[in-house]
């Protein structure tokens, strides 16, 4: 599927990946706006006890960690996106 359909799937809280990523366990998912308790002194000084954040895309990386994700031009133009289980 194309990236537009992948975004629709993400907004439905589904995980998506490029076919070229298969076997590596990588996928992208949508994180809706929310808040979390602040932990660091810097965050507490700036935001108080709770920090609010905007929605974003996250990616599970090959190493099993999670990072924020911004698609490349190649990702946006690709038509090999798929919903993963």
PyMOL Python script that loads the backbone (N, CA, C, O; Angstrom):
from pymol import cmd

cmd.read_pdbstr("""\
ATOM      1  N   UNK A   1       0.840  -1.176   0.000  1.00  0.00           N
ATOM      2  CA  UNK A   1       0.000   0.000   0.000  1.00  0.00           C
ATOM      3  C   UNK A   1       0.885   1.240   0.000  1.00  0.00           C
ATOM      4  O   UNK A   1       2.067   1.168   0.335  1.00  0.00           O
ATOM      5  N   UNK A   2       0.310   2.369  -0.375  1.00  0.00           N
ATOM      6  CA  UNK A   2       1.089   3.605  -0.391  1.00  0.00           C
ATOM      7  C   UNK A   2       1.110   4.224   1.013  1.00  0.00           C
ATOM      8  O   UNK A   2       0.448   3.736   1.929  1.00  0.00           O
ATOM      9  N   UNK A   3       1.876   5.297   1.162  1.00  0.00           N
ATOM     10  CA  UNK A   3       2.070   5.898   2.477  1.00  0.00           C
ATOM     11  C   UNK A   3       0.786   6.523   3.014  1.00  0.00           C
ATOM     12  O   UNK A   3       0.558   6.519   4.224  1.00  0.00           O
ATOM     13  N   UNK A   4      -0.054   7.059   2.127  1.00  0.00           N
ATOM     14  CA  UNK A   4      -1.327   7.623   2.576  1.00  0.00           C
ATOM     15  C   UNK A   4      -2.177   6.580   3.277  1.00  0.00           C
ATOM     16  O   UNK A   4      -2.774   6.854   4.319  1.00  0.00           O
ATOM     17  N   UNK A   5      -2.233   5.397   2.713  1.00  0.00           N
ATOM     18  CA  UNK A   5      -2.991   4.310   3.340  1.00  0.00           C
ATOM     19  C   UNK A   5      -2.300   3.840   4.619  1.00  0.00           C
ATOM     20  O   UNK A   5      -2.958   3.435   5.577  1.00  0.00           O
ATOM     21  N   UNK A   6      -0.981   3.897   4.625  1.00  0.00           N
ATOM     22  CA  UNK A   6      -0.244   3.533   5.841  1.00  0.00           C
ATOM     23  C   UNK A   6      -0.585   4.501   6.973  1.00  0.00           C
ATOM     24  O   UNK A   6      -0.749   4.081   8.119  1.00  0.00           O
ATOM     25  N   UNK A   7      -0.693   5.788   6.659  1.00  0.00           N
ATOM     26  CA  UNK A   7      -1.060   6.772   7.685  1.00  0.00           C
ATOM     27  C   UNK A   7      -2.473   6.496   8.197  1.00  0.00           C
ATOM     28  O   UNK A   7      -2.726   6.579   9.398  1.00  0.00           O
ATOM     29  N   UNK A   8      -3.388   6.170   7.292  1.00  0.00           N
ATOM     30  CA  UNK A   8      -4.747   5.816   7.723  1.00  0.00           C
ATOM     31  C   UNK A   8      -4.705   4.634   8.695  1.00  0.00           C
ATOM     32  O   UNK A   8      -5.393   4.639   9.716  1.00  0.00           O
ATOM     33  N   UNK A   9      -3.903   3.630   8.374  1.00  0.00           N
ATOM     34  CA  UNK A   9      -3.770   2.461   9.256  1.00  0.00           C
ATOM     35  C   UNK A   9      -3.166   2.863  10.599  1.00  0.00           C
ATOM     36  O   UNK A   9      -3.607   2.389  11.646  1.00  0.00           O
ATOM     37  N   UNK A  10      -2.161   3.732  10.573  1.00  0.00           N
ATOM     38  CA  UNK A  10      -1.542   4.192  11.813  1.00  0.00           C
ATOM     39  C   UNK A  10      -2.565   4.888  12.704  1.00  0.00           C
ATOM     40  O   UNK A  10      -2.590   4.662  13.913  1.00  0.00           O
ATOM     41  N   UNK A  11      -3.402   5.726  12.117  1.00  0.00           N
ATOM     42  CA  UNK A  11      -4.422   6.434  12.893  1.00  0.00           C
ATOM     43  C   UNK A  11      -5.475   5.484  13.453  1.00  0.00           C
ATOM     44  O   UNK A  11      -6.186   5.833  14.395  1.00  0.00           O
ATOM     45  N   UNK A  12      -5.580   4.294  12.885  1.00  0.00           N
ATOM     46  CA  UNK A  12      -6.471   3.256  13.416  1.00  0.00           C
ATOM     47  C   UNK A  12      -5.735   2.385  14.437  1.00  0.00           C
ATOM     48  O   UNK A  12      -6.215   1.320  14.827  1.00  0.00           O
ATOM     49  N   UNK A  13      -4.566   2.860  14.857  1.00  0.00           N
ATOM     50  CA  UNK A  13      -3.749   2.207  15.882  1.00  0.00           C
ATOM     51  C   UNK A  13      -3.176   0.873  15.425  1.00  0.00           C
ATOM     52  O   UNK A  13      -2.968  -0.031  16.235  1.00  0.00           O
ATOM     53  N   UNK A  14      -2.921   0.754  14.126  1.00  0.00           N
ATOM     54  CA  UNK A  14      -2.274  -0.441  13.595  1.00  0.00           C
ATOM     55  C   UNK A  14      -0.783  -0.178  13.427  1.00  0.00           C
ATOM     56  O   UNK A  14      -0.356   0.970  13.304  1.00  0.00           O
ATOM     57  N   UNK A  15       0.001  -1.242  13.421  1.00  0.00           N
ATOM     58  CA  UNK A  15       1.441  -1.150  13.173  1.00  0.00           C
ATOM     59  C   UNK A  15       1.675  -1.319  11.679  1.00  0.00           C
ATOM     60  O   UNK A  15       1.021  -2.136  11.031  1.00  0.00           O
ATOM     61  N   UNK A  16       2.607  -0.545  11.136  1.00  0.00           N
ATOM     62  CA  UNK A  16       2.944  -0.676   9.719  1.00  0.00           C
ATOM     63  C   UNK A  16       4.454  -0.787   9.556  1.00  0.00           C
ATOM     64  O   UNK A  16       5.224  -0.366  10.419  1.00  0.00           O
ATOM     65  N   UNK A  17       4.856  -1.363   8.429  1.00  0.00           N
ATOM     66  CA  UNK A  17       6.282  -1.515   8.118  1.00  0.00           C
ATOM     67  C   UNK A  17       6.448  -1.542   6.611  1.00  0.00           C
ATOM     68  O   UNK A  17       5.504  -1.832   5.876  1.00  0.00           O
ATOM     69  N   UNK A  18       7.647  -1.240   6.159  1.00  0.00           N
ATOM     70  CA  UNK A  18       7.996  -1.415   4.758  1.00  0.00           C
ATOM     71  C   UNK A  18       8.338  -2.884   4.540  1.00  0.00           C
ATOM     72  O   UNK A  18       8.901  -3.526   5.426  1.00  0.00           O
ATOM     73  N   UNK A  19       8.006  -3.415   3.382  1.00  0.00           N
ATOM     74  CA  UNK A  19       8.310  -4.825   3.099  1.00  0.00           C
ATOM     75  C   UNK A  19       9.798  -5.108   3.240  1.00  0.00           C
ATOM     76  O   UNK A  19      10.178  -6.204   3.651  1.00  0.00           O
ATOM     77  N   UNK A  20      10.641  -4.147   2.909  1.00  0.00           N
ATOM     78  CA  UNK A  20      12.084  -4.312   3.029  1.00  0.00           C
ATOM     79  C   UNK A  20      12.564  -4.435   4.461  1.00  0.00           C
ATOM     80  O   UNK A  20      13.697  -4.854   4.699  1.00  0.00           O
ATOM     81  N   UNK A  21      11.723  -4.077   5.416  1.00  0.00           N
ATOM     82  CA  UNK A  21      12.089  -4.177   6.826  1.00  0.00           C
ATOM     83  C   UNK A  21      11.781  -5.554   7.392  1.00  0.00           C
ATOM     84  O   UNK A  21      12.269  -5.877   8.474  1.00  0.00           O
ATOM     85  N   UNK A  22      11.000  -6.374   6.716  1.00  0.00           N
ATOM     86  CA  UNK A  22      10.576  -7.676   7.245  1.00  0.00           C
ATOM     87  C   UNK A  22      11.767  -8.503   7.701  1.00  0.00           C
ATOM     88  O   UNK A  22      12.837  -8.468   7.095  1.00  0.00           O
ATOM     89  N   UNK A  23      11.563  -9.235   8.763  1.00  0.00           N
ATOM     90  CA  UNK A  23      12.611 -10.075   9.312  1.00  0.00           C
ATOM     91  C   UNK A  23      13.487  -9.348  10.308  1.00  0.00           C
ATOM     92  O   UNK A  23      14.279  -9.972  11.014  1.00  0.00           O
ATOM     93  N   UNK A  24      13.355  -8.043  10.372  1.00  0.00           N
ATOM     94  CA  UNK A  24      14.153  -7.264  11.309  1.00  0.00           C
ATOM     95  C   UNK A  24      13.336  -6.868  12.536  1.00  0.00           C
ATOM     96  O   UNK A  24      13.881  -6.349  13.510  1.00  0.00           O
ATOM     97  N   UNK A  25      12.026  -7.116  12.485  1.00  0.00           N
ATOM     98  CA  UNK A  25      11.162  -6.796  13.614  1.00  0.00           C
ATOM     99  C   UNK A  25      10.842  -5.323  13.762  1.00  0.00           C
ATOM    100  O   UNK A  25      10.297  -4.902  14.782  1.00  0.00           O
ATOM    101  N   UNK A  26      11.178  -4.533  12.748  1.00  0.00           N
ATOM    102  CA  UNK A  26      10.920  -3.097  12.819  1.00  0.00           C
ATOM    103  C   UNK A  26       9.482  -2.798  12.410  1.00  0.00           C
ATOM    104  O   UNK A  26       8.933  -3.443  11.517  1.00  0.00           O
ATOM    105  N   UNK A  27       8.879  -1.811  13.074  1.00  0.00           N
ATOM    106  CA  UNK A  27       7.568  -1.321  12.665  1.00  0.00           C
ATOM    107  C   UNK A  27       7.374   0.086  13.210  1.00  0.00           C
ATOM    108  O   UNK A  27       8.052   0.514  14.144  1.00  0.00           O
ATOM    109  N   UNK A  28       6.433   0.788  12.602  1.00  0.00           N
ATOM    110  CA  UNK A  28       6.082   2.149  13.007  1.00  0.00           C
ATOM    111  C   UNK A  28       4.694   2.100  13.627  1.00  0.00           C
ATOM    112  O   UNK A  28       3.844   1.319  13.201  1.00  0.00           O
ATOM    113  N   UNK A  29       4.470   2.934  14.631  1.00  0.00           N
ATOM    114  CA  UNK A  29       3.135   3.058  15.204  1.00  0.00           C
ATOM    115  C   UNK A  29       2.890   4.497  15.620  1.00  0.00           C
ATOM    116  O   UNK A  29       3.821   5.285  15.788  1.00  0.00           O
ATOM    117  N   UNK A  30       1.615   4.821  15.781  1.00  0.00           N
ATOM    118  CA  UNK A  30       1.169   6.172  16.114  1.00  0.00           C
ATOM    119  C   UNK A  30       1.003   6.290  17.620  1.00  0.00           C
ATOM    120  O   UNK A  30       0.411   5.420  18.259  1.00  0.00           O
ATOM    121  N   UNK A  31       1.526   7.363  18.179  1.00  0.00           N
ATOM    122  CA  UNK A  31       1.370   7.638  19.605  1.00  0.00           C
ATOM    123  C   UNK A  31       0.495   8.886  19.733  1.00  0.00           C
ATOM    124  O   UNK A  31       0.930   9.975  19.360  1.00  0.00           O
ATOM    125  N   UNK A  32      -0.722   8.751  20.250  1.00  0.00           N
ATOM    126  CA  UNK A  32      -1.602   9.916  20.356  1.00  0.00           C
ATOM    127  C   UNK A  32      -1.134  10.884  21.444  1.00  0.00           C
ATOM    128  O   UNK A  32      -0.336  10.528  22.311  1.00  0.00           O
ATOM    129  N   UNK A  33      -1.643  12.106  21.380  1.00  0.00           N
ATOM    130  CA  UNK A  33      -1.318  13.112  22.391  1.00  0.00           C
ATOM    131  C   UNK A  33      -1.693  12.579  23.769  1.00  0.00           C
ATOM    132  O   UNK A  33      -2.689  11.875  23.931  1.00  0.00           O
ATOM    133  N   UNK A  34      -0.875  12.930  24.754  1.00  0.00           N
ATOM    134  CA  UNK A  34      -1.110  12.453  26.109  1.00  0.00           C
ATOM    135  C   UNK A  34      -0.222  13.249  27.049  1.00  0.00           C
ATOM    136  O   UNK A  34       0.253  14.328  26.694  1.00  0.00           O
ATOM    137  N   UNK A  35      -0.001  12.735  28.223  1.00  0.00           N
ATOM    138  CA  UNK A  35       0.901  13.369  29.186  1.00  0.00           C
ATOM    139  C   UNK A  35       1.561  12.282  30.021  1.00  0.00           C
ATOM    140  O   UNK A  35       1.110  11.137  30.059  1.00  0.00           O
ATOM    141  N   UNK A  36       2.627  12.666  30.679  1.00  0.00           N
ATOM    142  CA  UNK A  36       3.316  11.727  31.557  1.00  0.00           C
ATOM    143  C   UNK A  36       3.915  12.495  32.727  1.00  0.00           C
ATOM    144  O   UNK A  36       4.196  13.687  32.604  1.00  0.00           O
ATOM    145  N   UNK A  37       4.111  11.830  33.854  1.00  0.00           N
ATOM    146  CA  UNK A  37       4.741  12.489  34.994  1.00  0.00           C
ATOM    147  C   UNK A  37       6.191  12.838  34.654  1.00  0.00           C
ATOM    148  O   UNK A  37       6.908  12.031  34.062  1.00  0.00           O
ATOM    149  N   UNK A  38       6.608  14.025  35.025  1.00  0.00           N
ATOM    150  CA  UNK A  38       7.993  14.415  34.773  1.00  0.00           C
ATOM    151  C   UNK A  38       8.917  13.658  35.715  1.00  0.00           C
ATOM    152  O   UNK A  38       8.552  13.337  36.846  1.00  0.00           O
ATOM    153  N   UNK A  39      10.122  13.379  35.226  1.00  0.00           N
ATOM    154  CA  UNK A  39      11.083  12.606  36.002  1.00  0.00           C
ATOM    155  C   UNK A  39      12.324  13.436  36.308  1.00  0.00           C
ATOM    156  O   UNK A  39      12.804  13.445  37.442  1.00  0.00           O
ATOM    157  N   UNK A  40      12.842  14.129  35.303  1.00  0.00           N
ATOM    158  CA  UNK A  40      14.082  14.881  35.495  1.00  0.00           C
ATOM    159  C   UNK A  40      13.808  16.248  36.114  1.00  0.00           C
ATOM    160  O   UNK A  40      12.702  16.780  36.012  1.00  0.00           O
ATOM    161  N   UNK A  41      14.813  16.796  36.746  1.00  0.00           N
ATOM    162  CA  UNK A  41      14.683  18.127  37.337  1.00  0.00           C
ATOM    163  C   UNK A  41      14.444  19.188  36.264  1.00  0.00           C
ATOM    164  O   UNK A  41      13.694  20.139  36.481  1.00  0.00           O
ATOM    165  N   UNK A  42      15.082  19.021  35.114  1.00  0.00           N
ATOM    166  CA  UNK A  42      14.882  19.969  34.009  1.00  0.00           C
ATOM    167  C   UNK A  42      13.409  19.988  33.609  1.00  0.00           C
ATOM    168  O   UNK A  42      12.813  21.057  33.480  1.00  0.00           O
ATOM    169  N   UNK A  43      12.824  18.814  33.415  1.00  0.00           N
ATOM    170  CA  UNK A  43      11.414  18.733  33.016  1.00  0.00           C
ATOM    171  C   UNK A  43      10.502  19.274  34.113  1.00  0.00           C
ATOM    172  O   UNK A  43       9.540  19.984  33.822  1.00  0.00           O
ATOM    173  N   UNK A  44      10.791  18.949  35.354  1.00  0.00           N
ATOM    174  CA  UNK A  44       9.965  19.436  36.459  1.00  0.00           C
ATOM    175  C   UNK A  44       9.999  20.957  36.536  1.00  0.00           C
ATOM    176  O   UNK A  44       8.977  21.594  36.789  1.00  0.00           O
ATOM    177  N   UNK A  45      11.178  21.537  36.318  1.00  0.00           N
ATOM    178  CA  UNK A  45      11.308  22.991  36.364  1.00  0.00           C
ATOM    179  C   UNK A  45      10.524  23.639  35.223  1.00  0.00           C
ATOM    180  O   UNK A  45       9.895  24.680  35.413  1.00  0.00           O
ATOM    181  N   UNK A  46      10.559  23.035  34.060  1.00  0.00           N
ATOM    182  CA  UNK A  46       9.912  23.604  32.873  1.00  0.00           C
ATOM    183  C   UNK A  46       8.404  23.347  32.838  1.00  0.00           C
ATOM    184  O   UNK A  46       7.635  24.234  32.468  1.00  0.00           O
ATOM    185  N   UNK A  47       7.974  22.130  33.223  1.00  0.00           N
ATOM    186  CA  UNK A  47       6.582  21.726  33.033  1.00  0.00           C
ATOM    187  C   UNK A  47       5.814  21.447  34.317  1.00  0.00           C
ATOM    188  O   UNK A  47       4.597  21.268  34.277  1.00  0.00           O
ATOM    189  N   UNK A  48       6.497  21.408  35.448  1.00  0.00           N
ATOM    190  CA  UNK A  48       5.820  21.025  36.680  1.00  0.00           C
ATOM    191  C   UNK A  48       5.814  19.509  36.822  1.00  0.00           C
ATOM    192  O   UNK A  48       6.756  18.836  36.404  1.00  0.00           O
ATOM    193  N   UNK A  49       4.773  18.984  37.400  1.00  0.00           N
ATOM    194  CA  UNK A  49       4.707  17.545  37.671  1.00  0.00           C
ATOM    195  C   UNK A  49       4.275  16.712  36.468  1.00  0.00           C
ATOM    196  O   UNK A  49       4.484  15.499  36.451  1.00  0.00           O
ATOM    197  N   UNK A  50       3.667  17.357  35.449  1.00  0.00           N
ATOM    198  CA  UNK A  50       3.152  16.625  34.289  1.00  0.00           C
ATOM    199  C   UNK A  50       3.574  17.328  33.008  1.00  0.00           C
ATOM    200  O   UNK A  50       3.430  18.544  32.884  1.00  0.00           O
ATOM    201  N   UNK A  51       4.094  16.563  32.056  1.00  0.00           N
ATOM    202  CA  UNK A  51       4.458  17.093  30.734  1.00  0.00           C
ATOM    203  C   UNK A  51       3.444  16.578  29.716  1.00  0.00           C
ATOM    204  O   UNK A  51       3.166  15.381  29.654  1.00  0.00           O
ATOM    205  N   UNK A  52       2.900  17.491  28.924  1.00  0.00           N
ATOM    206  CA  UNK A  52       1.953  17.124  27.866  1.00  0.00           C
ATOM    207  C   UNK A  52       2.719  17.036  26.559  1.00  0.00           C
ATOM    208  O   UNK A  52       3.604  17.852  26.301  1.00  0.00           O
ATOM    209  N   UNK A  53       2.388  16.052  25.730  1.00  0.00           N
ATOM    210  CA  UNK A  53       3.065  15.925  24.444  1.00  0.00           C
ATOM    211  C   UNK A  53       2.063  15.779  23.313  1.00  0.00           C
ATOM    212  O   UNK A  53       0.935  15.326  23.506  1.00  0.00           O
ATOM    213  N   UNK A  54       2.507  16.175  22.125  1.00  0.00           N
ATOM    214  CA  UNK A  54       1.706  16.088  20.907  1.00  0.00           C
ATOM    215  C   UNK A  54       1.805  14.685  20.323  1.00  0.00           C
ATOM    216  O   UNK A  54       2.714  13.930  20.669  1.00  0.00           O
ATOM    217  N   UNK A  55       0.868  14.329  19.433  1.00  0.00           N
ATOM    218  CA  UNK A  55       0.969  13.018  18.787  1.00  0.00           C
ATOM    219  C   UNK A  55       2.233  12.918  17.937  1.00  0.00           C
ATOM    220  O   UNK A  55       2.738  13.922  17.434  1.00  0.00           O
ATOM    221  N   UNK A  56       2.731  11.707  17.787  1.00  0.00           N
ATOM    222  CA  UNK A  56       3.929  11.488  16.970  1.00  0.00           C
ATOM    223  C   UNK A  56       3.974  10.041  16.494  1.00  0.00           C
ATOM    224  O   UNK A  56       3.209   9.195  16.956  1.00  0.00           O
ATOM    225  N   UNK A  57       4.886   9.773  15.561  1.00  0.00           N
ATOM    226  CA  UNK A  57       5.134   8.409  15.111  1.00  0.00           C
ATOM    227  C   UNK A  57       6.342   7.875  15.863  1.00  0.00           C
ATOM    228  O   UNK A  57       7.311   8.597  16.099  1.00  0.00           O
ATOM    229  N   UNK A  58       6.274   6.614  16.235  1.00  0.00           N
ATOM    230  CA  UNK A  58       7.397   5.945  16.888  1.00  0.00           C
ATOM    231  C   UNK A  58       7.769   4.719  16.069  1.00  0.00           C
ATOM    232  O   UNK A  58       6.940   4.162  15.349  1.00  0.00           O
ATOM    233  N   UNK A  59       9.026   4.307  16.187  1.00  0.00           N
ATOM    234  CA  UNK A  59       9.500   3.123  15.474  1.00  0.00           C
ATOM    235  C   UNK A  59      10.174   2.179  16.461  1.00  0.00           C
ATOM    236  O   UNK A  59      10.956   2.605  17.311  1.00  0.00           O
ATOM    237  N   UNK A  60       9.861   0.902  16.337  1.00  0.00           N
ATOM    238  CA  UNK A  60      10.599  -0.126  17.074  1.00  0.00           C
ATOM    239  C   UNK A  60      11.796  -0.471  16.203  1.00  0.00           C
ATOM    240  O   UNK A  60      11.637  -0.892  15.057  1.00  0.00           O
ATOM    241  N   UNK A  61      12.971  -0.297  16.737  1.00  0.00           N
ATOM    242  CA  UNK A  61      14.203  -0.476  15.977  1.00  0.00           C
ATOM    243  C   UNK A  61      14.676  -1.927  16.003  1.00  0.00           C
ATOM    244  O   UNK A  61      14.138  -2.758  16.735  1.00  0.00           O
ATOM    245  N   UNK A  62      15.678  -2.213  15.200  1.00  0.00           N
ATOM    246  CA  UNK A  62      16.264  -3.557  15.141  1.00  0.00           C
ATOM    247  C   UNK A  62      16.769  -3.990  16.518  1.00  0.00           C
ATOM    248  O   UNK A  62      16.689  -5.167  16.870  1.00  0.00           O
ATOM    249  N   UNK A  63      17.288  -3.038  17.292  1.00  0.00           N
ATOM    250  CA  UNK A  63      17.847  -3.381  18.605  1.00  0.00           C
ATOM    251  C   UNK A  63      16.772  -3.543  19.680  1.00  0.00           C
ATOM    252  O   UNK A  63      17.085  -3.849  20.831  1.00  0.00           O
ATOM    253  N   UNK A  64      15.492  -3.337  19.303  1.00  0.00           N
ATOM    254  CA  UNK A  64      14.414  -3.512  20.267  1.00  0.00           C
ATOM    255  C   UNK A  64      14.080  -2.268  21.062  1.00  0.00           C
ATOM    256  O   UNK A  64      13.253  -2.318  21.972  1.00  0.00           O
ATOM    257  N   UNK A  65      14.710  -1.150  20.731  1.00  0.00           N
ATOM    258  CA  UNK A  65      14.396   0.104  21.400  1.00  0.00           C
ATOM    259  C   UNK A  65      13.357   0.874  20.587  1.00  0.00           C
ATOM    260  O   UNK A  65      13.041   0.508  19.455  1.00  0.00           O
ATOM    261  N   UNK A  66      12.840   1.932  21.176  1.00  0.00           N
ATOM    262  CA  UNK A  66      11.839   2.755  20.509  1.00  0.00           C
ATOM    263  C   UNK A  66      12.386   4.158  20.350  1.00  0.00           C
ATOM    264  O   UNK A  66      12.986   4.716  21.268  1.00  0.00           O
ATOM    265  N   UNK A  67      12.169   4.726  19.163  1.00  0.00           N
ATOM    266  CA  UNK A  67      12.577   6.098  18.864  1.00  0.00           C
ATOM    267  C   UNK A  67      11.430   6.815  18.174  1.00  0.00           C
ATOM    268  O   UNK A  67      10.552   6.184  17.587  1.00  0.00           O
ATOM    269  N   UNK A  68      11.446   8.140  18.250  1.00  0.00           N
ATOM    270  CA  UNK A  68      10.509   8.888  17.422  1.00  0.00           C
ATOM    271  C   UNK A  68      10.915   8.678  15.976  1.00  0.00           C
ATOM    272  O   UNK A  68      12.079   8.396  15.689  1.00  0.00           O
ATOM    273  N   UNK A  69       9.964   8.813  15.063  1.00  0.00           N
ATOM    274  CA  UNK A  69      10.238   8.515  13.660  1.00  0.00           C
ATOM    275  C   UNK A  69       9.641   9.583  12.765  1.00  0.00           C
ATOM    276  O   UNK A  69       8.492   9.987  12.942  1.00  0.00           O
ATOM    277  N   UNK A  70      10.431  10.039  11.803  1.00  0.00           N
ATOM    278  CA  UNK A  70       9.992  10.958  10.758  1.00  0.00           C
ATOM    279  C   UNK A  70      10.288  10.281   9.429  1.00  0.00           C
ATOM    280  O   UNK A  70      11.429   9.889   9.188  1.00  0.00           O
ATOM    281  N   UNK A  71       9.287  10.132   8.555  1.00  0.00           N
ATOM    282  CA  UNK A  71       9.520   9.428   7.294  1.00  0.00           C
ATOM    283  C   UNK A  71      10.441  10.200   6.360  1.00  0.00           C
ATOM    284  O   UNK A  71      10.434  11.430   6.333  1.00  0.00           O
ATOM    285  N   UNK A  72      11.226   9.462   5.602  1.00  0.00           N
ATOM    286  CA  UNK A  72      12.059  10.065   4.557  1.00  0.00           C
ATOM    287  C   UNK A  72      11.199  10.279   3.317  1.00  0.00           C
ATOM    288  O   UNK A  72      10.067   9.798   3.252  1.00  0.00           O
ATOM    289  N   UNK A  73      11.729  10.995   2.340  1.00  0.00           N
ATOM    290  CA  UNK A  73      11.023  11.159   1.071  1.00  0.00           C
ATOM    291  C   UNK A  73      10.772   9.790   0.452  1.00  0.00           C
ATOM    292  O   UNK A  73       9.691   9.535  -0.079  1.00  0.00           O
ATOM    293  N   UNK A  74      11.765   8.912   0.518  1.00  0.00           N
ATOM    294  CA  UNK A  74      11.608   7.560  -0.013  1.00  0.00           C
ATOM    295  C   UNK A  74      10.477   6.809   0.664  1.00  0.00           C
ATOM    296  O   UNK A  74       9.719   6.097   0.005  1.00  0.00           O
ATOM    297  N   UNK A  75      10.357   6.962   1.990  1.00  0.00           N
ATOM    298  CA  UNK A  75       9.260   6.324   2.716  1.00  0.00           C
ATOM    299  C   UNK A  75       7.912   6.872   2.258  1.00  0.00           C
ATOM    300  O   UNK A  75       6.958   6.115   2.080  1.00  0.00           O
ATOM    301  N   UNK A  76       7.835   8.192   2.068  1.00  0.00           N
ATOM    302  CA  UNK A  76       6.574   8.821   1.654  1.00  0.00           C
ATOM    303  C   UNK A  76       6.148   8.398   0.253  1.00  0.00           C
ATOM    304  O   UNK A  76       4.952   8.300  -0.025  1.00  0.00           O
ATOM    305  N   UNK A  77       7.102   8.149  -0.625  1.00  0.00           N
ATOM    306  CA  UNK A  77       6.791   7.789  -2.006  1.00  0.00           C
ATOM    307  C   UNK A  77       6.669   6.281  -2.222  1.00  0.00           C
ATOM    308  O   UNK A  77       6.207   5.839  -3.273  1.00  0.00           O
ATOM    309  N   UNK A  78       7.079   5.502  -1.241  1.00  0.00           N
ATOM    310  CA  UNK A  78       7.070   4.040  -1.379  1.00  0.00           C
ATOM    311  C   UNK A  78       5.649   3.489  -1.423  1.00  0.00           C
ATOM    312  O   UNK A  78       4.720   4.065  -0.856  1.00  0.00           O
ATOM    313  N   UNK A  79       5.508   2.373  -2.102  1.00  0.00           N
ATOM    314  CA  UNK A  79       4.211   1.698  -2.190  1.00  0.00           C
ATOM    315  C   UNK A  79       4.288   0.273  -1.647  1.00  0.00           C
ATOM    316  O   UNK A  79       3.473  -0.585  -1.988  1.00  0.00           O
ATOM    317  N   UNK A  80       5.295   0.040  -0.788  1.00  0.00           N
ATOM    318  CA  UNK A  80       5.461  -1.298  -0.216  1.00  0.00           C
ATOM    319  C   UNK A  80       5.134  -1.349   1.277  1.00  0.00           C
ATOM    320  O   UNK A  80       5.635  -2.214   1.996  1.00  0.00           O
ATOM    321  N   UNK A  81       4.301  -0.431   1.737  1.00  0.00           N
ATOM    322  CA  UNK A  81       3.883  -0.439   3.129  1.00  0.00           C
ATOM    323  C   UNK A  81       2.878  -1.554   3.361  1.00  0.00           C
ATOM    324  O   UNK A  81       2.093  -1.890   2.474  1.00  0.00           O
ATOM    325  N   UNK A  82       2.909  -2.126   4.560  1.00  0.00           N
ATOM    326  CA  UNK A  82       1.943  -3.156   4.916  1.00  0.00           C
ATOM    327  C   UNK A  82       1.634  -3.092   6.403  1.00  0.00           C
ATOM    328  O   UNK A  82       2.473  -2.685   7.207  1.00  0.00           O
ATOM    329  N   UNK A  83       0.438  -3.494   6.755  1.00  0.00           N
ATOM    330  CA  UNK A  83       0.052  -3.614   8.158  1.00  0.00           C
ATOM    331  C   UNK A  83       0.677  -4.892   8.683  1.00  0.00           C
ATOM    332  O   UNK A  83       0.627  -5.931   8.024  1.00  0.00           O
ATOM    333  N   UNK A  84       1.271  -4.818   9.878  1.00  0.00           N
ATOM    334  CA  UNK A  84       1.896  -5.995  10.484  1.00  0.00           C
ATOM    335  C   UNK A  84       1.139  -6.380  11.753  1.00  0.00           C
ATOM    336  O   UNK A  84       0.534  -5.536  12.415  1.00  0.00           O
ATOM    337  N   UNK A  85       1.185  -7.661  12.074  1.00  0.00           N
ATOM    338  CA  UNK A  85       0.465  -8.175  13.254  1.00  0.00           C
ATOM    339  C   UNK A  85       1.190  -7.818  14.528  1.00  0.00           C
ATOM    340  O   UNK A  85       0.734  -8.166  15.617  1.00  0.00           O
TER     341      UNK A  85
END
""", "prot")
cmd.dss("prot")
cmd.show_as("cartoon", "prot")
cmd.util.cbc("prot")
cmd.orient("prot")
